[in-house]
């Protein structure tokens, strides 16, 4: 789409419609394509979980997320994925 020299907004709208992505996600994919970075895989459907943790641990999570420029959800997804792969191996 970008090779056709159409505008970013028009390309994002077309990608969103054609691929069933949100407009926000379509913009992200187009930004990656524009920078020629490796394309991220399409996101899987998500569910919302509620969990409780000690305040100090929650503060560490928020600080790590901010320092990594990630959301707390992404930090938790990565942590759970890493933990579950270790548990499966060991």
C-alpha positions in Angstrom: 0.0 0.0 0.0 2.8 2.4 0.9 4.5 1.6 -2.4 1.4 2.9 -4.3 2.1 6.4 -2.8 -1.2 6.7 -1.1 -1.5 8.7 2.1 -0.9 7.0 5.5 -4.5 7.6 6.7 -5.9 6.1 3.5 -3.5 3.1 3.7 -4.4 2.5 7.4 -8.1 2.6 6.7 -7.7 0.2 3.8 -5.5 -2.2 5.8 -7.9 -2.0 8.7 -10.9 -2.9 6.6 -9.1 -5.6 4.6 -7.4 -7.3 7.5 -10.0 -6.8 10.3 -7.5 -4.8 12.4 -8.2 -1.8 14.5 -7.3 1.5 12.9 -4.6 2.0 15.6 -3.0 -1.4 14.9 -3.1 -0.7 11.1 -1.2 2.5 11.7 1.4 0.5 13.8 1.9 -2.0 11.0 2.3 0.7 8.4 4.8 2.6 10.6 6.9 -0.7 10.9 6.7 -1.2 7.1 7.7 2.4 6.5 10.8 2.0 8.7 11.4 -1.4 7.2 11.5 -3.1 10.5 10.6 -6.8 10.9 6.8 -7.1 10.9 5.2 -8.1 14.2 2.9 -11.1 14.2 -0.8 -10.4 14.2 -2.1 -10.1 17.8 -4.1 -12.9 19.3 -7.4 -12.3 20.9 -7.0 -11.1 24.4 -8.8 -11.5 27.7 -8.8 -9.2 30.7 -7.4 -10.6 33.9 -7.5 -9.0 37.3 -4.8 -9.9 39.8 -3.6 -8.7 43.1 0.0 -8.1 44.1 1.8 -6.3 46.9 2.1 -2.5 46.3 5.9 -2.6 46.1 5.8 -5.3 43.4 3.2 -3.3 41.5 5.5 -0.2 41.7 8.4 -2.2 40.4 6.3 -3.5 37.5 5.2 0.1 36.6 8.8 1.4 36.9 10.1 -1.4 34.7 7.4 -0.9 32.2 8.1 2.8 32.0 11.8 2.3 31.7 11.3 -0.3 29.0 8.7 1.9 27.2 6.2 -1.0 27.4 2.8 -1.3 28.9 2.5 -3.1 32.2 0.4 -5.6 30.4 3.1 -6.3 27.9 5.7 -6.8 30.7 3.3 -9.2 32.4 2.7 -11.1 29.1 6.4 -11.5 28.5 7.0 -12.5 32.1 4.3 -15.2 32.0 5.5 -16.4 28.6 9.1 -16.7 29.9 7.9 -18.4 33.1 5.7 -20.9 31.3 8.4 -21.8 28.8 10.8 -22.5 31.7 8.2 -24.6 33.6 7.6 -26.6 30.4 11.3 -27.3 29.9 12.1 -28.1 33.5 
